[in-house]
Amino acid sequence: MNIIKVYINLYQNFFKKFYQRFKIMGKQPTQGQKKTKDQISKAASQRSNQTKKKWTKGRAKDKLNNAVFLDNTSYKQIETQLPKMGALITVSTVSDKFKVNGSLARRCIRHFAKSGLLVPAGDQNSKQYIFTVNAQVVAAQKAAAAAAAADKPQAQKKAPAPKKQ
């Protein structure tokens, strides 16, 4: 008999807690009347009038308009600016700076390496050209430019014209 009272107590406690939880949650919504066809069509038309989410499109990369041929002025520009580029000269740096395509940049690097302006940096790979500027050649060019500037006679400056009153 004692055991039965314990079980009854347990059930009563359980149902009390369940009832309290149910009260806290509030009444569950009851299933109302079914919608008419007019109401369904009206709700569908309202949904279709709303703007749908537009997915962002991937950002398009700007197409580079790099030169395919070298003219005389661009060749001279590359020849003068290449020694000033710094320690690392690769196909991509030449292509970016001088706006030439990759194959033309490779040819320029090979040409200036043959002439001695560039020296390879470390072991070379056929796929990646890594060069540096030949410091001896650059120093010789600077010395020649300084000697040429010293040989030219400096033009005498004109005396300022007297002011008219």
C-alpha positions, 0 to 999 in steps of 0.5 A, spaced: 500 500 500 505 504 501 508 503 494 502 505 491 501 512 495 508 513 492 507 512 485 500 516 486 505 522 489 509 521 483 504 521 478 501 527 481 507 531 481 509 530 474 502 532 472 502 538 476 509 540 473 506 538 466 500 543 467 505 548 470 509 548 463 503 548 459 500 554 462 507 558 461 507 556 454 500 558 453 494 555 449 496 552 443 493 555 437 487 551 434 486 549 427 481 554 424 477 554 418 480 552 412 482 558 407 477 559 401 480 559 394 479 567 394 484 567 400 489 563 397 489 566 391 490 573 394 496 571 398 499 568 393 499 574 388 501 578 394 507 574 395 509 574 387 508 582 388 514 582 393 521 583 390 525 577 390 532 577 393 537 578 388 544 574 389 550 578 388 554 577 382 561 575 382 566 581 381 568 581 374 576 582 373 578 588 369 581 586 363 588 588 362 589 592 356 597 590 355 601 592 349 603 586 345 608 589 341 614 594 343 615 601 340 621 605 340 619 609 346 617 604 350 623 600 349 627 606 351 623 607 357 624 599 359 631 600 358 632 606 363 627 604 368 628 597 369 635 598 373 631 602 378 626 597 379 629 594 385 632 587 387 627 583 384 625 583 377 620 577 375 615 577 369 609 579 373 613 585 376 615 587 369 608 586 366 605 590 371 609 596 371 610 597 363 603 594 361 606 589 357 603 582 356 607 576 359 610 573 353 613 580 351 616 581 359 619 574 358 623 576 352 625 583 355 628 580 361 631 575 356 634 580 352 637 585 358 639 578 361 643 577 355 646 584 354 648 583 362 644 588 365 640 583 369 643 577 373 639 571 375 638 570 382 639 563 385 637 557 381 633 558 375 627 555 373 624 555 366 617 557 368 619 562 373 624 568 371 627 571 377 633 576 376 636 582 379 640 588 377 647 587 375 650 593 380 657 593 376 653 595 369 649 600 373 655 603 376 658 603 369 652 607 366 652 612 372 659 613 371 658 614 363 652 619 364 656 623 369 662 623 365 658 626 359 655 631 363 661 633 365 664 634 358 658 638 356 660 646 357 655 649 362 651 655 358 652 661 361 646 664 364 643 671 361 643 677 366 636 679 368 634 684 363 633 691 367 626 693 369 623 699 365 620 704 369 
